[in-house]
Amino acid sequence: MVTVALLVRLEAKPGKEADVERFLQGGLPLAQQEPATTAWFALRLGPSTFGIFDAFPDEAGRQAHLAGQIAAALMAQASELLAQPPSIERVDVLAAKLP
């Protein structure tokens, strides 16, 4: 069961779109190591717009993810890759279908 999630929107700097895509693809192994990250998706929303959606069973899991390696790597590379700081929204999950 998941109850909380994060919805992150990322806007790549011009010419950095492929770098952002590679960065997000590289996040999957890290997400797989997080026991409280129930679902993790890296998304391409448009030519230079990307996103991350991840879901957690509780607030502790969400906080662990925010303090983890993916968030640290994103913040470390944000000024190089992104046109603006990431938009990070904390959302509640009202219903979910998971495998």
Backbone as CSV, one residue per row, in Angstrom:
resi,resn,N_x,N_y,N_z,CA_x,CA_y,CA_z,C_x,C_y,C_z
1,MET,0.843,-1.181,0.000,0.000,0.000,0.000,0.887,1.243,0.000
2,VAL,0.535,2.195,-0.817,1.243,3.474,-0.814,0.266,4.556,-0.372
3,THR,0.772,5.503,0.383,-0.086,6.575,0.883,0.427,7.967,0.514
4,VAL,1.721,8.079,0.235,2.313,9.369,-0.099,3.239,9.206,-1.296
5,ALA,3.511,10.336,-1.970,4.354,10.290,-3.161,5.059,11.617,-3.345
6,LEU,5.926,11.636,-4.341,6.582,12.859,-4.784,6.347,13.003,-6.276
7,LEU,6.057,14.205,-6.701,5.915,14.526,-8.109,6.922,15.631,-8.399
8,VAL,7.923,15.299,-9.184,9.036,16.218,-9.435,9.040,16.586,-10.914
9,ARG,9.137,17.871,-11.195,9.197,18.355,-12.573,10.571,18.972,-12.794
10,LEU,11.200,18.611,-13.918,12.545,19.062,-14.241,12.546,19.670,-15.638
11,GLU,13.130,20.846,-15.779,13.245,21.493,-17.084,14.730,21.571,-17.433
12,ALA,15.120,20.847,-18.481,16.525,20.786,-18.887,16.976,22.106,-19.501
13,LYS,18.227,22.441,-19.265,18.830,23.568,-19.963,18.909,23.213,-21.448
14,PRO,18.861,24.206,-22.326,19.026,23.916,-23.754,20.330,23.160,-24.005
15,GLY,20.229,22.083,-24.745,21.394,21.258,-25.049,21.712,20.207,-24.000
16,LYS,21.009,20.213,-22.875,21.278,19.267,-21.788,20.213,18.164,-21.694
17,GLU,19.300,18.105,-22.666,18.201,17.149,-22.604,18.697,15.699,-22.522
18,ALA,19.665,15.334,-23.339,20.188,13.968,-23.318,20.879,13.661,-21.991
19,ASP,21.528,14.659,-21.414,22.199,14.477,-20.118,21.174,14.237,-19.011
20,VAL,20.073,14.976,-19.036,19.023,14.776,-18.037,18.415,13.386,-18.209
21,GLU,18.180,12.980,-19.442,17.633,11.645,-19.694,18.560,10.564,-19.138
22,ARG,19.849,10.679,-19.401,20.820,9.701,-18.884,20.859,9.721,-17.354
23,PHE,20.810,10.911,-16.782,20.802,11.030,-15.328,19.612,10.269,-14.741
24,LEU,18.433,10.494,-15.309,17.235,9.828,-14.793,17.307,8.313,-14.976
25,GLN,17.776,7.869,-16.115,17.918,6.422,-16.329,18.885,5.822,-15.316
26,GLY,19.915,6.553,-14.951,20.877,6.083,-13.969,20.328,6.043,-12.555
27,GLY,19.199,6.684,-12.318,18.588,6.662,-10.991,17.885,5.370,-10.657
28,LEU,17.518,4.572,-11.657,16.767,3.351,-11.398,17.485,2.385,-10.457
29,PRO,18.757,2.075,-10.663,19.423,1.161,-9.723,19.432,1.690,-8.281
30,LEU,19.529,3.002,-8.133,19.505,3.579,-6.792,18.113,3.429,-6.173
31,ALA,17.076,3.686,-6.965,15.707,3.538,-6.461,15.424,2.091,-6.070
32,GLN,15.968,1.153,-6.825,15.751,-0.262,-6.526,16.378,-0.674,-5.197
33,GLN,17.347,0.085,-4.721,17.997,-0.210,-3.445,17.259,0.379,-2.253
34,GLU,16.244,1.192,-2.499,15.507,1.835,-1.415,14.286,0.986,-1.051
35,PRO,14.316,0.325,0.083,13.208,-0.577,0.422,11.860,0.123,0.567
36,ALA,11.838,1.381,0.935,10.566,2.077,1.138,10.073,2.793,-0.124
37,THR,10.832,2.704,-1.223,10.364,3.272,-2.489,9.594,2.180,-3.212
38,THR,8.274,2.231,-3.088,7.404,1.201,-3.641,7.322,1.292,-5.154
39,ALA,7.267,2.505,-5.674,7.197,2.719,-7.125,8.050,3.929,-7.467
40,TRP,8.745,3.856,-8.602,9.611,4.951,-9.040,9.555,5.015,-10.559
41,PHE,9.242,6.174,-11.082,9.145,6.371,-12.519,9.930,7.607,-12.922
42,ALA,10.759,7.473,-13.954,11.407,8.615,-14.586,10.629,8.875,-15.875
43,LEU,10.261,10.134,-16.123,9.348,10.474,-17.207,9.932,11.539,-18.126
44,ARG,9.544,11.455,-19.389,9.799,12.555,-20.325,8.438,13.127,-20.675
45,LEU,8.224,14.389,-20.342,6.930,15.032,-20.547,6.888,15.866,-21.816
46,GLY,8.037,16.199,-22.345,8.135,17.015,-23.550,9.581,17.067,-23.992
47,PRO,9.899,17.859,-25.015,11.265,17.882,-25.540,12.337,18.193,-24.493
48,SER,12.027,19.096,-23.567,13.023,19.458,-22.550,12.470,19.336,-21.133
49,THR,11.290,18.765,-20.992,10.637,18.642,-19.692,10.605,17.189,-19.260
50,PHE,11.074,16.956,-18.050,11.166,15.608,-17.503,10.472,15.575,-16.149
51,GLY,10.275,14.389,-15.622,9.660,14.272,-14.323,10.058,12.995,-13.622
52,ILE,9.781,12.967,-12.347,9.950,11.773,-11.519,8.679,11.647,-10.694
53,PHE,8.139,10.442,-10.660,7.029,10.152,-9.761,7.448,8.944,-8.943
54,ASP,7.397,9.074,-7.638,7.717,7.946,-6.777,6.741,7.903,-5.618
55,ALA,6.453,6.681,-5.165,5.437,6.482,-4.131,6.005,5.651,-2.988
56,PHE,5.431,5.902,-1.805,5.964,5.329,-0.571,4.823,4.889,0.339
57,PRO,5.080,3.935,1.223,4.022,3.480,2.123,3.654,4.515,3.190
58,ASP,4.609,5.389,3.520,4.365,6.344,4.604,5.340,7.509,4.502
59,GLU,5.159,8.469,5.393,6.010,9.663,5.387,7.469,9.322,5.681
60,ALA,7.710,8.333,6.514,9.099,7.940,6.817,9.817,7.474,5.557
61,GLY,9.125,6.715,4.723,9.710,6.261,3.466,10.002,7.411,2.528
62,ARG,9.074,8.367,2.461,9.281,9.537,1.605,10.476,10.341,2.099
63,GLN,10.579,10.533,3.408,11.705,11.285,3.967,13.033,10.569,3.721
64,ALA,13.024,9.247,3.831,14.253,8.480,3.567,14.699,8.687,2.122
65,HIS,13.736,8.705,1.212,14.076,8.920,-0.198,14.635,10.331,-0.409
66,LEU,14.003,11.313,0.187,14.474,12.694,0.045,15.878,12.895,0.621
67,ALA,16.239,12.062,1.575,17.577,12.133,2.173,18.560,11.173,1.511
68,GLY,18.114,10.492,0.447,18.916,9.446,-0.180,19.799,9.927,-1.325
69,GLN,20.378,8.950,-2.020,21.376,9.211,-3.049,20.809,9.884,-4.293
70,ILE,19.590,9.539,-4.691,19.021,10.138,-5.898,18.817,11.635,-5.686
71,ALA,18.210,12.004,-4.571,17.972,13.420,-4.288,19.289,14.182,-4.170
72,ALA,20.270,13.582,-3.528,21.575,14.242,-3.384,22.229,14.456,-4.747
73,ALA,22.173,13.448,-5.607,22.768,13.572,-6.943,22.030,14.615,-7.767
74,LEU,20.714,14.640,-7.660,19.933,15.625,-8.408,20.296,17.038,-7.979
75,MET,20.351,17.272,-6.703,20.669,18.615,-6.226,22.110,19.002,-6.575
76,ALA,23.018,18.040,-6.575,24.413,18.325,-6.914,24.571,18.716,-8.385
77,GLN,23.720,18.158,-9.260,23.851,18.422,-10.697,22.804,19.392,-11.237
78,ALA,21.906,19.854,-10.396,20.802,20.693,-10.848,21.280,21.942,-11.582
79,SER,22.265,22.649,-11.050,22.683,23.904,-11.678,23.339,23.666,-13.038
80,GLU,23.923,22.506,-13.232,24.563,22.176,-14.513,23.542,21.727,-15.555
81,LEU,22.529,20.950,-15.121,21.612,20.313,-16.060,20.285,21.037,-16.256
82,LEU,19.831,21.759,-15.234,18.462,22.259,-15.243,18.383,23.771,-15.442
83,ALA,17.343,24.189,-16.161,17.117,25.608,-16.424,16.616,26.340,-15.183
84,GLN,16.030,25.598,-14.252,15.517,26.160,-13.000,15.559,25.059,-11.946
85,PRO,15.465,25.409,-10.680,15.482,24.366,-9.647,14.321,23.386,-9.853
86,PRO,14.515,22.134,-9.446,13.433,21.154,-9.583,12.198,21.592,-8.796
87,SER,11.038,21.333,-9.360,9.778,21.566,-8.659,9.396,20.252,-7.983
88,ILE,9.426,20.230,-6.656,9.162,19.002,-5.901,7.871,19.176,-5.125
89,GLU,6.871,18.381,-5.484,5.578,18.439,-4.807,5.373,17.176,-3.989
90,ARG,4.997,17.350,-2.743,4.626,16.230,-1.877,3.132,16.014,-2.062
91,VAL,2.768,14.806,-2.474,1.357,14.519,-2.753,0.899,13.319,-1.947
92,ASP,-0.409,13.259,-1.713,-1.036,12.110,-1.065,-1.601,11.197,-2.155
93,VAL,-1.452,9.910,-1.964,-1.991,8.925,-2.907,-3.378,8.527,-2.404
94,LEU,-4.384,8.756,-3.227,-5.760,8.444,-2.855,-6.134,7.012,-3.209
95,ALA,-5.571,6.487,-4.304,-5.820,5.113,-4.722,-4.672,4.698,-5.625
96,ALA,-4.361,3.412,-5.615,-3.249,2.915,-6.447,-3.492,1.457,-6.825
97,LYS,-2.990,1.093,-7.984,-2.965,-0.302,-8.419,-1.504,-0.645,-8.668
98,LEU,-0.988,-1.553,-7.921,0.396,-1.976,-8.028,0.423,-3.480,-8.282
99,PRO,1.501,-3.982,-8.886,1.584,-5.439,-9.124,1.581,-6.230,-7.840
